[in-house]
Amino acid sequence: MSSLRNRLTLALTLVLAAVAALLVLGLQHFPRELVERYVASRLEHDAEMLYVRLDEAADASTVAGEALGGEYRLPLSGHYFVAQRKARGGAGAAAADETILSRSLWDEEFTVEPLSGAAERIARRPGPAAQTLLAYTRRFSGADAEWTITVAEDISGLDASIARFRRVLLSSLLAALLALAWLQRAIVVRGLAPLARAVEACRRLERGESASVPSAAPDEVRPMLEAVDRLAHHQAQRLSRVRHAAGNLSHALKTPLAVLAQIADERDTAGDSPAASAIRDQVESMRATIEREMRRARLAGSGARSAGFDAREQLQALAEALGRLHADRALRIDVDAPAQRFALDREDMLELFGNLLDNACKWARTSVRVELAERDGALRFRIDDDGPGVDDALLARLGHGTLRTDERKPGHGLGLTIVADIVAQYRGSIDYRRSERLGGLCAAGSLPLGDEPVSP
């Protein structure tokens, strides 16, 4: 997981889950233990009161019925007691043992396991009428007898209430955890938002647009954003110096080239045609090189660029211009493009498709077709013509250097080289092959729409 946002979200979610697990574990035991302690304290009080009444009474069976409240006399009321008397030996001691049951037990059996060493015991046990009882058992030692008294209370209703309480609390806890997870995710996203704005600013700078990296950010990331901002301005200054230097060099070379061209004309007039031809070839080569390098400098960015490329509108305008240029041949240029604006530089796209269409129009006999479509996050394009095409041996070399397939056609061989530069700038691809539709050359390629252009 390489995303810092996802890492922070996962870490905070795990912390919340651990806290929730501790709360759930506490809810499983704390409410029940709290209730049982409260009920046990009441049962202990009733057991002590019952012992005092029985120990002082001459007729324990008669007194037991009135010793505690009326709930111990109501059948199956959920409040029960069992008093077991064990006589001690000796003068004046009662000889008989006896067991006294509360009226509330009615005819139900209620057996009490003897205490094994301990003076008291609190335990859950099944009771009459499918009740769940919390029973308190205690041994009392009197002067002439030992009493073991068990007092029990039905806690089925309390268990049901605790279960409802758990369900409501767990549901509320789950909702709170989800809200906290969403809130902490929003906090993380908001905290990292300056980085996203910085990335967008860098992309705008790559497109040649004016932008500055925002400095309003947390203290931990502000130094990095300020460093990126300084680097962006420094890069823009360096690029501007390179463009100015290339422009100055171009203008400085124009005059010497014009002089050389004039010398070639004078040599030709003097009858030295081979030397004049050689000079003209070198002059044209230098002019082509200068034009190409100036084009590279322009591709590096020269200030604010267009907002986008309107595919159908601008390609149709380009096709009409080329149609007028080749009006003597009555070329038909078909454009199949969506009426959609793409996030691509308009000047770059006109340069790209202008060179491809110009090359197709030079060689086409009657027809040229250009198709554009957006598929799989990329702008797919294809240009076909019905010209003679290119030999298979030369197809792989198109767009590399200043290759000219036919010296009879005008130009320096730079058009497809410029096309290759623009496609590389946008991290795209292009290939040339024989057109199966029109029979001439087919130039097909794609430009990723999610990537920003890079400097050549």
Secondary structure, DSSP 4 states (H G I P E B T S, - for coil): ---HHHHHHHHHHHHHHHHHHHHHHHHHHHHHHHHHHHHHHHHHHHHHHHHHHHHH-SSHHHHHHHHS-GGGTSTT-SEEEEEEEEEPPSTT-----EEEE-GGGTT-----PPP-S-SEEEEEEE-GGG-EEEEEEEEEE-SSEEEEEEEEEE-HHHHHHHHHHHHHHHHHHHHHHHHHHHHHHHHHHHHHHHHHHHHHHHHHHHTT--------S-TTTHHHHHHHHHHHHHHHHHHHHHHHHHHHHHHHHHHHHHHHHHHHHHHHHTT-HHHHHHHHHHHHHHHHHHHHHHHHHHHT--S---S-EEHHHHHHHHHHHHHHHTGGGT-EEEEE--S-EESS-HHHHHHHHHHHHHHHHHH-SSEEEEEEEEETTEEEEEEEE-S----HHHHTTTTSTT--S-TTS-S-S-HHHHHHHHHHHTT-EEEEEE-TTTSSEEEEEEEESSSPP---
